């Protein structure tokens, strides 16, 4: 059964369980303190928001997102699907991001993709579904699963801040790469998402002790932008991803 991190209480319960699963995390929590749950918008809005901010500074991403949501209100995949590419470009989106957003919008409109179902899927399967979409890399997929869907087992193996935190906290000789991160996180299943929150908090605490401003890392850019997600009504369940021509 998939565990979800929808509330601060959910996260705290998950951290408590993690400490029982792996006692190495106790000193990590003592330094980090209990992490605060952060959420972003679910659905197409949340995924589009992350895509728009890829490889941009916090300020630039916020400016583009502000123009985009002001131009398309309400912001919906059908609206983006029919929007002219040149108009989207004038709002600040690159050609690659326009292609990504339009592809996702078409998949949603044609019911070949259902983002809501990903919250209930195995984290690795959900990750694969998202990264199969053009323009969606591993970090974007994991951020969406963690912060938009509250998936309790999503694991951002490629996040540099989490990697560095684990190097320090676990006493590793060097920062683990993405391939090494997967086996290191196995003891924390099915709560790897909660572990990621803890490691982000630990990273910030350690860097604060060292007097380092870590605001330029991906983790902190994310931290500066996340907002509490509004609860949305549950939609009819269809498979997360269907092949063209499927009748189900």
Residue pairs with C-beta under 8 A, 6 or more apart in sequence:
2 119
2 120
2 121
2 122
2 123
2 151
2 152
2 153
2 190
3 10
3 14
3 152
3 153
3 190
3 191
4 10
4 119
4 149
4 150
4 151
4 152
5 11
5 14
5 37
5 146
5 150
5 151
5 152
5 193
5 194
5 197
6 39
6 150
7 37
8 36
8 37
10 37
10 150
10 152
11 34
11 35
11 36
11 37
11 194
11 197
12 34
14 152
14 191
14 193
14 194
15 29
15 34
15 35
15 194
15 197
15 198
17 191
17 194
18 25
18 188
18 191
18 194
18 195
18 198
19 25
19 26
19 29
21 187
21 188
21 191
22 187
22 188
24 169
24 170
25 195
25 198
27 169
28 169
28 198
28 199
28 202
29 198
31 202
31 205
31 206
32 198
32 199
32 201
32 202
32 204
32 205
33 201
33 205
34 201
35 197
35 198
35 200
35 201
36 201
37 197
38 147
38 222
38 223
38 226
38 228
39 147
39 148
39 150
39 226
39 227
39 228
39 229
40 46
40 49
40 50
40 147
40 148
40 225
40 226
40 227
40 229
41 49
41 148
41 227
41 229
41 230
42 115
42 116
42 148
42 149
42 229
42 232
43 115
43 116
43 148
43 232
44 75
44 76
44 77
44 80
44 104
44 105
44 108
44 115
45 75
46 144
46 147
46 148
46 229
47 104
47 115
47 136
47 140
47 144
47 148
48 68
48 75
48 80
48 101
48 104
49 65
50 140
50 143
50 144
50 148
51 97
51 100
51 101
51 104
51 135
51 136
51 140
52 61
52 64
52 65
52 68
52 93
52 97
53 61
53 64
53 65
53 221
53 225
54 97
54 137
54 140
56 64
57 221
58 221
58 224
58 225
60 92
61 225
62 225
63 92
64 91
64 92
64 93
67 91
67 92
68 75
68 88
68 91
68 92
68 93
69 75
71 87
71 91
72 79
72 80
72 83
77 104
77 105
77 108
77 109
78 105
78 109
80 88
80 101
80 102
80 105
81 102
81 105
81 106
81 109
85 95
85 98
85 102
88 98
88 101
89 95
89 98
93 101
96 135
97 135
99 134
99 135
100 133
100 134
100 135
100 136
103 133
103 134
103 135
104 113
104 133
104 136
107 113
107 133
107 241
108 114
108 115
110 244
111 238
111 242
112 241
112 242
112 243
112 244
112 246
113 129
113 133
113 240
113 241
113 242
114 235
114 237
114 238
114 239
114 240
114 241
115 149
115 240
116 234
116 235
116 237
117 237
117 238
117 239
117 240
118 126
118 129
118 130
118 145
118 149
118 151
118 240
119 126
119 145
119 149
119 150
119 151
121 129
121 240
122 153
123 145
123 151
123 153
123 154
123 155
123 190
123 192
123 193
126 141
126 145
126 151
126 154
126 240
127 138
127 141
127 142
127 145
127 154
129 240
129 241
130 136
130 140
130 141
130 144
130 145
131 137
131 138
131 141
132 241
138 156
138 157
138 158
138 178
139 156
139 158
139 159
139 218
142 154
142 155
142 156
142 157
142 158
142 159
143 156
143 222
145 151
145 154
145 193
146 154
146 156
146 193
146 196
147 222
147 226
148 229
150 193
151 193
152 190
152 191
152 192
152 193
152 194
153 189
153 190
153 191
153 192
153 193
154 192
154 193
154 196
155 181
155 182
155 185
155 192
155 193
155 195
155 196
156 162
156 196
157 178
157 181
157 182
157 185
158 178
158 181
159 196
159 218
159 219
160 175
160 217
160 218
160 219
161 199
161 200
161 203
161 214
161 217
161 218
161 219
161 220
162 181
162 196
162 199
162 200
162 203
162 219
163 175
163 176
163 177
163 181
164 175
164 203
165 199
165 200
165 202
165 203
165 206
166 172
166 175
166 176
166 181
166 184
166 199
167 174
167 175
167 176
168 202
168 206
169 199
169 202
170 184
176 184
185 192
185 195
188 194
188 195
200 219
200 223
203 214
203 217
203 219
204 214
204 220
204 223
207 213
207 214
214 220
215 221
215 224
239 248
242 248
